[in-house]
Amino acid sequence: MTFFVFGDEDVVLGFKFIGISGLIIESKEDALLEFEKITKGEYGEIGVLIITERIALMLEDIIMDWQLKGEYPLIVEVPDMEGHIEGKKSMLESIRKAIGLSV
């Protein structure tokens, strides 16, 4: 399974050291354009897209819709070098809310 990362320069460089390619995303416009390319397969067959929480906030509704479709790439959110965003719900919490599941 192929991994790919969207993040700031530090995150992308860190993942590159372990052999995972990625793109530095600097704006919402970049994020939208590159997410569309990834989901259309323009970067090859990506199984898991690792995306920082800050970039995920830029694409929150789009990512939620994608996750609910259950298609590849799977999306995994990670904190960036500044750490976890206070009060940010995890993708799992958002999905549970969307489908009405409370545990």
N, C-alpha and C positions, 0 to 999 in steps of 0.2 A: 504494500500500500504506500502511495506517495504522499508525503507531507509537504505543505507550503505554508509560509507565514506572511502575514500583513502586520507591520509594526513600525515603530520609530527606528531610527538608525541603529541604536544600541541593541534593540531586540533582534532585528534582522541580522546584524553582525553576530550576535551570540548564537543564534540558531545556525548560521552559516558554518560556525566552528564545528558543529556536530553533523554537518552534511545536509542541512535542510535549507533549500532555496527560499527566497522570499522577496518581497517588495517593500520599499520604504513608502509609507503613505503619509502625506503631509496635509491633506485637506479632504473635506467631505466629497468634493468632486472627484478627486483621485480614488477615494474609497469606493464610490458608486461605480466608476468606470472599470476599475480592476476587479471588483466583485462580479460584475456582469461578465467580464472576460473569463474569470475562473469558472463560473457556473455554466458558461457555454463551451468550456473545454479548450479555450484558446491557449492554455498553458500545459496542455496534455491532460492525462487522466489523474486528477488530484483526488485522493481519498479523504484527506483530513486537511482542513484549512485552520491553522492556528492564527488567532486574531487577538490583538490586545484589547483590553476593556475599553480604552478610550476610543479606539477606532470602531469597536462594536457599538458604542453609543451613537456614533454618526450614522450607523446603518441599522439601528435597533429594530424597526418595523420590518425591514427587508430581510434581516437575518431570522426574525421570528417566523415570517412566512416561509422562508426556505427550510428552516428546521421542521416545521409542521408538515411539510410535503414529504419529509423522510428521504430526500435524495442525497446523492454524493455531490460535492464533498460534505462530510460531516464538519461541523464548526465547533472549535474548542476555543473558549476565551481564556486568556491568561493576563495577569497583571503586567504592566510595563515596568520600567526601571524605577518609577515613582511609587510603585506599590499598588495595592488593591484600592479601588475607588470606594470611599465610605458610602454606605447606603445603597450601593448598586446590587440589584438582585442578580442572582446567577441565572444562566439560561434555563436550568432545570426549574427554578422557582417560577420563571416567566411562563414556561410551558405548562406547568401545573396550574397556574392561574388561568391561562388561556383555555384549557380543557376542563376547568372546574374541579380539579382534584385537590383536595386539601388533606394533609396528613398531620 
